[in-house]
Amino acid sequence: MSFEEQLERAARGGRFEPQVTLDRSAGEVDGNNVVAEDEAAALTRVEYVYQALSLVLQHKVQMMRLAVSGGR
């Protein structure tokens, strides 16, 4: 189950059950299995998701303020 699926489950009141996996791939000669391009792409994706969720939250807060103030 992906992190996003776990987060969605937790948001609905379910349990959050994180899992840790160990990457045993050989990688480079020095033992480093990090691919900088892959990490940069993943970071960009997370940044876009964060920005989108932040915008949704801002709109929800604005709607709540409008409801509380009676539309004034």
C-alpha positions in Angstrom: 0.0 0.0 0.0 1.4 3.4 -1.0 1.9 6.3 1.4 -0.9 8.2 -0.2 -3.3 5.2 0.3 -2.2 4.9 3.9 -2.7 8.7 4.5 -6.2 8.5 2.9 -7.1 5.6 5.1 -5.9 7.4 8.2 -7.8 10.6 7.2 -11.0 8.5 7.1 -10.4 7.3 10.6 -8.6 4.1 9.8 -5.2 2.9 11.0 -1.9 4.2 9.7 0.4 1.2 9.4 3.8 2.4 8.0 6.1 -0.1 6.4 9.8 0.1 6.0 11.5 -1.7 3.2 15.2 -2.1 2.6 16.5 -1.7 -0.9 19.2 -4.3 -1.4 19.9 -3.5 -5.0 23.6 -3.4 -5.8 23.7 0.2 -7.0 26.9 1.8 -8.0 30.4 0.6 -7.4 30.6 2.6 -4.2 27.4 1.0 -2.9 25.3 4.1 -3.5 21.9 3.1 -5.0 20.5 6.7 -5.1 19.7 8.0 -8.6 19.7 11.8 -8.3 17.3 12.3 -11.3 14.7 9.9 -9.7 15.0 11.7 -6.4 14.6 15.1 -8.0 11.5 13.9 -9.9 10.0 12.4 -6.8 10.6 15.7 -4.9 8.9 17.7 -7.7 5.9 15.4 -7.5 5.6 15.8 -3.8 6.0 19.5 -4.1 3.1 19.7 -6.6 0.9 17.5 -4.4 1.7 19.6 -1.3 0.8 22.8 -3.2 -2.5 21.4 -4.5 -3.5 20.1 -1.0 -2.5 23.5 0.5 -4.7 25.3 -1.9 -7.7 23.0 -1.2 -7.2 23.6 2.5 -7.1 27.3 2.0 -10.4 27.2 0.1 -12.0 25.1 2.8 -10.9 27.6 5.5 -12.3 30.5 3.4 -15.6 28.6 3.1 -15.8 28.0 6.8 -15.0 31.7 7.6 -17.8 32.7 5.1 -20.2 30.3 6.8 -19.4 31.5 10.3 -19.6 35.2 9.4 -23.0 34.6 7.7 -21.8 35.7 4.3 -20.6 39.1 5.5 
